[in-house]
Amino acid sequence: MDFDSIVNYGIKLGAEFIDLRYQEHLYESIVLDNGVVRDAGVSFTRGLGVRVIIGDRVGYSFTNIMSDENLKLTVEKAVKIARYTGSYGSVVSMEARNMVKDRIVSHYGIDPFDIDYTEKIEILNLVHKKLREFKEISSITLPYAFEKDRRVYVSSNGDFVDFTRRMIGFGLRLVAHSNNTYESLSVSESTVGGWEFFKAFDLEEYAASNARLLIESLTAPHVHPGRYDIVLDNEMVGLMLHEAFGHATEGDIVEAGGSVLAGRIGEQVASELVTIVDDGRVPGGVYVPYDDEGTPKLKVFSVENGVLKSFLHSRSTAKSLGGTPTGNARVMSYNHSILVRQTNTYMLPRDWGVEEMIRDMRRGIYVKGKGALGGEVNPLTGSFTFTSGPSYIIEKGEPVKLVKGVMLSGIILDTLKRVDAVGKDLVVKTSVFGGCGKSGQMVRVGDGGPHVRVRGFVLGG
């Protein structure tokens, strides 16, 4: 595809700035549902999105028909939208940055498309047979997915970024039943890579350990509501940071007046032990070296030693809020417009061991993220409600008894100020099965952190 000719045509029509987002997206999915293959297929889409700026007005158009005639028509539509929407159109002014040229492919060893479907389904069958050994397990759903996402960004400023990412993953969705009691557990593991993921992953042991946890939770009691000292594991820390804090750092939410953090740069918003990062290249997370405006992804310290330092920005929010483009302008696909999105949100580790952290508590709850059900957040107030996975009561410095998932409710800034210990065991995870939703768009993200202890946290039942 001659991207330069498309750009030049936009300039000829009067665009002061034009950029293109070309995407090829391939997604392979297999679902083994109680021993039967319910889904096995590959979807493939490709298309081109065109954005033009004339004055301070924006026009956007897209197509999945790649003929020269239709590509010109798509540019013409974008120019007309920018020129004729007048006072009803979007207004934008973008922060300048240096020109970028790069081609990059995320690391992988074996292309999953070189592996026969028979082998993939047989692996799922082996896991299914292992899980059938547990008589309490009444339903077993095993998803597998592989994604290849290629994105090319070209602009009239001379930018050219061609980036391809591969992700692969496996999951369990289990239901256990005993004495009229039902419990469910949904977990998955994903990585940026290829089929070698399965060569290094003991799927049968992974499945069996999760089945045992689910069966044990059938008879586990509920925790009594109240105020507790808690230890959050890596997954719960990541969930809370992404949902309850990370969205409040997104520049477009700040710009719209929807963030509890607006106007607070330089303030102490957390314990001095807390440093929160948004990073597109951290091991274990989703790989985002460039955003969908071609901006290199910076390692952004949103909070450093408890002090709010920065928001996440696109080029336009950086301009309006007086920041720097951080590489957080992202789109779900070529036919969507730019939003400010997180990449991998996590807390930096400190020096506490997990056992040391728990041993230092007389009584509390060890809150686990495996099987967490999510919840609700409000970036304007910082309030949140989450339900964890099966967790443990701590007595005399030891996790002694499993309890069902607990409800965590609070205000994120109050919670972060109550952090008095941060572990040294950083873990960041991502997922090929889903991501973060915002304004109708879903993008791949990652989150995590070390274990963290919070004093005096209120738990529901």
C-alpha positions as CSV (number, residue, x, y, z in Angstrom):
1,M,0.0,0.0,0.0
2,D,1.3,3.4,-1.0
3,F,0.8,5.3,2.3
4,D,2.7,8.4,1.1
5,S,0.3,8.9,-1.8
6,I,-2.7,8.8,0.5
7,V,-1.0,11.4,2.8
8,N,-0.1,13.6,-0.1
9,Y,-3.7,13.4,-1.4
10,G,-5.0,14.7,1.9
11,I,-2.5,17.6,1.9
12,K,-3.6,18.4,-1.7
13,L,-7.2,18.6,-0.5
14,G,-6.3,21.2,2.1
15,A,-5.5,19.1,5.2
16,E,-3.0,20.9,7.5
17,F,-2.2,17.5,9.1
18,I,-3.1,14.0,8.2
19,D,-2.3,10.6,9.8
20,L,-3.2,7.1,8.8
21,R,-3.8,4.0,10.9
22,Y,-3.7,0.7,9.0
23,Q,-4.4,-2.5,10.9
24,E,-4.4,-6.2,10.2
25,H,-6.0,-8.2,13.0
26,L,-6.1,-12.0,13.2
27,Y,-7.7,-13.8,16.1
28,E,-7.8,-17.6,16.5
29,S,-10.1,-19.1,19.1
30,I,-10.9,-22.7,20.3
31,V,-13.3,-23.4,23.1
32,L,-13.7,-27.0,24.5
33,D,-17.0,-27.0,26.4
34,N,-17.4,-30.1,28.6
35,G,-15.4,-32.2,26.2
36,V,-17.0,-30.9,23.0
37,V,-15.4,-28.4,20.6
38,R,-18.0,-25.5,20.6
39,D,-15.9,-23.0,18.8
40,A,-12.9,-23.3,16.5
41,G,-12.1,-20.6,14.0
42,V,-10.1,-17.7,12.9
43,S,-11.3,-14.1,12.2
44,F,-9.3,-11.7,10.1
45,T,-10.0,-8.0,9.6
46,R,-8.0,-5.2,8.0
47,G,-8.7,-1.6,7.3
48,L,-7.5,2.0,7.3
49,G,-8.5,5.0,9.4
50,V,-7.8,8.5,8.3
51,R,-7.6,11.6,10.5
52,V,-7.2,15.1,9.2
53,I,-6.9,18.4,10.9
54,I,-7.9,21.7,9.3
55,G,-7.5,24.7,11.6
56,D,-8.6,23.3,14.9
57,R,-11.2,20.9,13.5
58,V,-10.9,17.2,13.1
59,G,-12.3,14.8,10.5
60,Y,-12.1,11.1,10.8
61,S,-13.1,8.4,8.2
62,F,-12.3,4.7,7.8
63,T,-12.7,1.9,5.3
64,N,-12.0,-1.8,4.9
65,I,-12.0,-1.6,1.1
66,M,-8.4,-1.1,0.0
67,S,-8.8,0.0,-3.6
68,D,-7.0,3.2,-4.7
69,E,-10.4,4.8,-5.5
70,N,-12.0,4.0,-2.2
71,L,-8.9,5.1,-0.2
72,K,-9.1,8.5,-1.9
73,L,-12.8,8.6,-1.2
74,T,-12.1,7.9,2.5
75,V,-9.6,10.8,2.6
76,E,-12.1,13.1,0.9
77,K,-14.8,12.2,3.6
78,A,-12.4,13.0,6.4
79,V,-11.5,16.4,4.9
80,K,-15.2,17.2,4.4
81,I,-16.0,16.3,8.0
82,A,-13.2,18.6,9.3
83,R,-14.2,21.4,7.0
84,Y,-18.0,21.4,7.2
85,T,-18.9,20.4,10.8
86,G,-18.1,23.9,11.9
87,S,-18.9,24.7,15.5
88,Y,-20.3,21.1,16.0
89,G,-17.0,19.4,15.1
90,S,-14.3,18.2,17.4
91,V,-11.6,20.8,18.3
92,V,-8.0,19.7,18.7
93,S,-4.5,21.1,19.1
94,M,-1.6,18.7,19.4
95,E,1.6,18.9,21.2
96,A,4.7,18.6,18.9
97,R,7.1,15.7,19.1
98,N,10.1,14.5,17.1
99,M,9.5,12.4,14.0
100,V,9.6,8.6,14.5
101,K,10.5,5.8,12.1
102,D,10.6,2.2,13.2
103,R,9.6,-1.4,12.4
104,I,9.2,-3.7,15.3
105,V,7.8,-7.2,16.0
106,S,7.2,-8.6,19.5
107,H,9.4,-11.6,20.3
108,Y,8.1,-15.1,19.6
109,G,9.7,-18.5,19.1
110,I,7.1,-20.7,17.3
111,D,4.2,-19.2,15.3
112,P,1.0,-20.9,16.6
113,F,-0.3,-20.9,13.0
114,D,2.3,-23.5,12.2
115,I,0.7,-25.8,14.8
116,D,-2.0,-28.1,13.6
117,Y,-5.5,-27.8,15.0
118,T,-5.4,-31.5,16.0
119,E,-2.5,-30.8,18.4
120,K,-4.2,-27.8,19.9
121,I,-7.5,-29.6,20.6
122,E,-5.6,-32.6,22.0
123,I,-3.9,-30.4,24.6
124,L,-7.3,-29.1,25.7
125,N,-8.6,-32.7,25.8
126,L,-5.8,-33.8,28.1
127,V,-6.6,-30.9,30.5
128,H,-10.3,-31.9,30.3
129,K,-9.5,-35.5,31.2
130,K,-7.5,-34.3,34.2
131,L,-10.3,-32.2,35.5
132,R,-12.8,-35.0,35.2
133,E,-10.9,-36.8,37.9
134,F,-12.5,-34.3,40.4
135,K,-16.0,-35.5,40.9
136,E,-17.2,-32.2,42.4
137,I,-16.4,-30.4,39.1
138,S,-19.7,-30.2,37.2
139,S,-18.8,-28.0,34.3
140,I,-15.5,-27.5,32.4
141,T,-14.9,-24.8,29.8
142,L,-11.4,-24.5,28.3
143,P,-10.7,-21.5,26.0
144,Y,-7.5,-21.1,23.9
145,A,-6.7,-18.0,21.9
146,F,-4.0,-16.5,19.7
147,E,-3.9,-13.0,18.4
148,K,-1.7,-11.3,15.8
149,D,-2.2,-7.5,15.6
150,R,-0.2,-5.5,13.0
151,R,-0.6,-1.7,13.1
152,V,1.1,0.8,10.7
153,Y,1.1,4.5,11.6
154,V,1.9,7.1,9.0
155,S,1.7,10.9,9.2
156,S,2.3,14.1,7.2
157,N,5.0,14.9,9.7
158,G,7.1,12.1,8.3
159,D,6.3,9.4,10.9
160,F,6.3,5.7,9.9
161,V,5.8,3.0,12.6
162,D,5.1,-0.6,11.7
163,F,4.4,-2.7,14.8
164,T,3.2,-6.3,15.1
165,R,2.4,-8.0,18.4
166,R,1.5,-11.7,19.0
167,M,-0.3,-12.9,22.1
168,I,-1.4,-16.3,23.2
169,G,-3.3,-17.7,26.2
170,F,-5.2,-20.5,27.9
171,G,-8.0,-20.4,30.4
172,L,-10.3,-22.4,32.7
173,R,-14.0,-21.7,33.5
174,L,-15.0,-24.2,36.1
175,V,-18.2,-24.8,38.2
176,A,-18.1,-27.1,41.3
177,H,-21.2,-28.6,43.0
178,S,-21.6,-30.3,46.3
179,N,-24.6,-30.6,48.7
180,N,-26.6,-28.0,46.8
181,T,-23.8,-25.5,46.9
182,Y,-22.3,-24.1,43.7
183,E,-19.0,-22.2,43.2
184,S,-17.4,-21.0,40.0
185,L,-13.9,-20.0,39.1
186,S,-12.6,-18.3,36.0
187,V,-8.8,-17.9,35.5
188,S,-6.4,-17.6,32.5
189,E,-2.8,-17.2,31.7
190,S,-1.5,-15.2,28.7
191,T,1.7,-14.0,27.3
192,V,3.2,-11.9,24.5
193,G,4.8,-14.7,22.5
194,G,4.1,-17.8,20.5
195,W,3.5,-21.5,20.9
196,E,6.5,-22.0,23.0
197,F,4.2,-20.7,25.8
198,F,2.7,-24.2,26.0
199,K,6.1,-25.9,26.0
200,A,7.0,-24.3,29.3
201,F,3.5,-24.4,30.9
202,D,2.4,-27.5,33.0
203,L,-1.3,-27.2,32.0
204,E,-2.5,-30.3,33.9
205,E,-1.0,-29.2,37.2
206,Y,-2.3,-25.7,36.6
207,A,-5.8,-27.1,36.1
208,A,-5.6,-29.5,39.0
209,S,-4.5,-26.8,41.5
210,N,-7.3,-24.5,40.5
211,A,-9.8,-27.4,40.7
212,R,-8.6,-28.1,44.3
213,L,-9.0,-24.5,45.2
214,L,-12.5,-24.3,43.8
215,I,-13.6,-27.5,45.6
216,E,-12.2,-26.3,48.9
217,S,-14.1,-23.0,48.5
218,L,-17.4,-24.9,48.4
219,T,-17.3,-25.4,52.2
220,A,-15.4,-22.2,53.0
221,P,-17.2,-19.7,55.2
222,H,-17.9,-16.0,54.5
223,V,-15.7,-13.5,56.3
224,H,-17.5,-11.3,58.8
225,P,-17.8,-7.7,57.7
226,G,-15.5,-5.3,59.6
227,R,-12.2,-3.4,59.6
228,Y,-9.2,-5.5,59.0
229,D,-5.5,-5.3,58.3
230,I,-5.2,-6.9,54.9
231,V,-2.4,-8.2,52.5
232,L,-3.3,-7.9,48.8
233,D,-1.7,-10.3,46.4
234,N,-0.2,-9.3,43.1
235,E,-3.4,-9.7,41.1
236,M,-5.6,-7.7,43.5
237,V,-3.0,-4.9,43.6
238,G,-3.0,-4.8,39.8
239,L,-6.8,-4.8,39.6
240,M,-7.2,-2.0,42.1
241,L,-4.5,0.2,40.6
242,H,-5.8,-0.2,37.1
243,E,-9.5,0.3,37.8
244,A,-9.6,2.6,40.9
245,F,-6.5,4.7,40.3
246,G,-5.3,4.3,36.7
247,H,-8.4,5.6,35.0
248,A,-8.2,8.8,37.1
249,T,-4.8,9.4,35.5
250,E,-6.0,9.3,31.9
251,G,-5.7,12.7,30.4
252,D,-9.0,12.8,28.6
253,I,-10.8,12.0,31.9
254,V,-8.8,14.7,33.7
255,E,-9.5,17.2,30.9
256,A,-13.3,16.5,31.1
257,G,-13.4,17.1,34.8
258,G,-14.0,13.5,35.7
259,S,-10.9,12.7,37.8
260,V,-10.4,12.9,41.5
261,L,-6.7,13.7,40.7
262,A,-7.4,16.8,38.7
263,G,-5.3,19.8,39.8
264,R,-3.3,17.7,42.3
265,I,0.0,17.3,40.6
266,G,2.7,17.6,43.3
267,E,0.4,16.6,46.1
268,Q,1.0,13.6,48.4
269,V,-1.8,11.2,47.4
270,A,-0.4,7.9,48.8
271,S,2.0,6.5,51.3
272,E,5.6,7.3,50.6
273,L,6.1,3.6,50.0
274,V,3.9,3.8,46.9
275,T,5.3,4.4,43.4
276,I,2.9,3.7,40.5
277,V,4.0,3.2,36.9
278,D,2.5,3.0,33.5
279,D,4.9,1.1,31.2
280,G,4.4,-0.5,27.8
281,R,7.4,-2.8,27.9
282,V,7.4,-4.4,31.3
283,P,7.9,-8.3,31.3
284,G,4.7,-10.2,31.7
285,G,2.4,-7.3,30.5
286,V,1.1,-6.3,27.1
287,Y,3.7,-5.0,24.7
288,V,3.1,-1.4,23.6
289,P,6.3,0.2,22.3
290,Y,4.3,2.9,20.4
291,D,0.8,4.2,20.8
292,D,-1.7,4.7,17.9
293,E,-0.4,8.2,17.3
294,G,3.1,6.8,16.7
295,T,4.4,8.3,20.0
296,P,7.1,6.2,21.7
297,K,5.6,4.8,25.0
298,L,7.3,6.4,27.9
299,K,7.7,4.8,31.3
300,V,5.4,7.1,33.2
301,F,5.7,7.6,37.0
302,S,2.2,8.6,37.8
303,V,3.0,8.5,41.5
304,E,6.5,8.6,42.9
305,N,7.1,8.0,46.6
306,G,3.5,8.9,47.3
307,V,3.5,12.2,45.3
308,L,1.3,12.6,42.2
309,K,3.8,13.3,39.3
310,S,2.1,12.9,36.0
311,F,-1.0,12.0,34.0
312,L,-1.2,9.8,30.9
313,H,-1.4,11.7,27.7
314,S,-2.2,11.7,24.0
315,R,-0.7,14.5,21.9
316,S,-3.9,16.6,22.3
317,T,-4.3,16.2,26.1
318,A,-0.7,16.9,26.6
319,K,-1.2,20.2,24.8
320,S,-4.4,21.1,26.7
321,L,-3.1,20.1,30.1
322,G,0.5,21.3,29.8
323,G,2.1,17.8,29.8
324,T,4.2,15.7,27.5
325,P,2.9,13.0,25.1
326,T,3.4,9.8,27.0
327,G,2.4,7.2,24.3
328,N,-1.0,6.5,25.8
329,A,-3.2,7.4,22.8
330,R,-4.8,4.1,21.8
331,V,-7.6,2.8,19.7
332,M,-9.4,-0.6,19.7
333,S,-9.1,-0.8,15.9
334,Y,-8.7,1.2,12.7
335,N,-12.4,2.3,12.8
336,H,-12.2,3.9,16.2
337,S,-11.0,7.4,17.3
338,I,-8.2,8.1,19.8
339,L,-8.8,7.7,23.5
340,V,-6.2,8.0,26.3
341,R,-5.7,4.5,27.7
342,Q,-3.4,2.7,30.1
343,T,-0.9,0.1,29.0
344,N,0.5,-1.8,32.0
345,T,-0.3,-0.2,35.4
346,Y,1.7,-1.5,38.4
347,M,3.3,-0.6,41.7
348,L,7.1,-0.7,42.0
349,P,8.4,-3.3,44.5
350,R,10.1,-2.5,47.8
351,D,11.9,-4.8,50.2
352,W,9.3,-6.8,52.2
353,G,9.0,-10.6,51.8
354,V,5.4,-11.9,51.6
355,E,5.8,-14.3,54.6
356,E,7.5,-11.5,56.6
357,M,4.6,-9.2,55.8
358,I,2.0,-11.7,56.9
359,R,4.0,-12.8,60.0
360,D,4.0,-9.2,61.2
361,M,0.2,-9.2,61.5
362,R,-1.6,-10.6,64.5
363,R,-5.0,-10.9,62.7
364,G,-6.2,-10.0,59.2
365,I,-7.1,-11.2,55.8
366,Y,-4.9,-12.4,52.9
367,V,-6.9,-11.2,49.9
368,K,-6.3,-13.1,46.7
369,G,-7.1,-12.1,43.2
370,K,-7.4,-15.5,41.5
371,G,-11.1,-15.7,40.4
372,A,-11.8,-12.0,41.4
373,L,-15.1,-10.8,40.0
374,G,-14.3,-7.2,39.4
375,G,-16.7,-4.5,40.5
376,E,-17.4,-0.8,40.1
377,V,-15.3,2.4,40.2
378,N,-15.9,6.1,40.0
379,P,-12.8,8.1,38.8
380,L,-14.4,11.4,39.9
381,T,-14.6,10.4,43.6
382,G,-12.0,7.6,43.7
383,S,-14.6,5.2,45.1
384,F,-14.4,1.5,44.3
385,T,-16.0,-1.9,45.1
386,F,-14.4,-5.2,44.1
387,T,-15.0,-8.8,45.0
388,S,-11.8,-10.9,45.5
389,G,-11.3,-14.6,44.8
390,P,-11.1,-17.2,47.7
391,S,-8.9,-15.7,50.4
392,Y,-7.4,-16.6,53.8
393,I,-7.9,-15.5,57.4
394,I,-4.6,-14.6,59.1
395,E,-4.2,-15.5,62.8
396,K,-1.0,-15.1,64.7
397,G,0.9,-14.4,61.6
398,E,-0.2,-17.4,59.6
399,P,-2.9,-17.8,56.9
400,V,-5.0,-20.5,58.6
401,K,-8.4,-20.8,57.0
402,L,-9.9,-20.3,53.5
403,V,-12.9,-18.0,53.2
404,K,-15.0,-17.1,50.2
405,G,-14.3,-14.0,48.1
406,V,-14.5,-10.8,50.1
407,M,-16.0,-7.5,49.1
408,L,-13.6,-4.5,49.2
409,S,-15.0,-1.0,49.2
410,G,-13.3,2.3,49.8
411,I,-11.7,5.4,48.4
412,I,-8.5,4.7,46.5
413,L,-6.5,7.6,47.8
414,D,-7.4,6.7,51.4
415,T,-6.4,3.1,50.7
416,L,-3.1,4.1,49.2
417,K,-2.3,6.3,52.2
418,R,-2.9,3.3,54.5
419,V,-0.2,1.2,52.8
420,D,2.5,0.4,55.3
421,A,4.4,-2.5,53.6
422,V,5.3,-3.2,49.9
423,G,6.7,-6.5,48.8
424,K,9.6,-7.3,46.6
425,D,7.8,-9.8,44.3
426,L,6.7,-7.8,41.3
427,V,4.3,-9.7,39.0
428,V,2.6,-8.2,36.0
429,K,0.0,-10.0,33.9
430,T,-2.1,-9.5,30.7
431,S,-4.8,-11.3,28.9
432,V,-5.5,-12.3,25.3
433,F,-9.1,-13.0,26.2
434,G,-10.2,-9.5,27.1
435,G,-8.9,-6.1,28.2
436,C,-10.1,-2.7,29.4
437,G,-13.3,-1.2,28.2
438,K,-13.8,2.6,27.8
439,S,-16.3,4.5,25.6
440,G,-17.2,1.3,23.7
441,Q,-13.6,0.4,22.9
442,M,-11.6,-2.5,24.4
443,V,-7.8,-2.6,24.3
444,R,-5.3,-5.1,25.7
445,V,-3.8,-4.0,29.0
446,G,-1.8,-5.4,31.8
447,D,-1.5,-4.8,35.6
448,G,0.1,-6.0,38.7
449,G,2.5,-5.2,41.4
450,P,4.1,-6.8,44.5
451,H,2.2,-7.9,47.6
452,V,1.0,-4.9,49.5
453,R,-0.3,-4.5,53.1
454,V,-3.0,-2.0,54.0
455,R,-3.9,-1.3,57.6
456,G,-7.5,-0.8,58.8
457,F,-9.4,-1.7,55.6
458,V,-13.2,-2.1,55.7
459,L,-14.4,-5.4,54.2
460,G,-17.9,-6.5,53.5
461,G,-19.3,-10.0,53.5
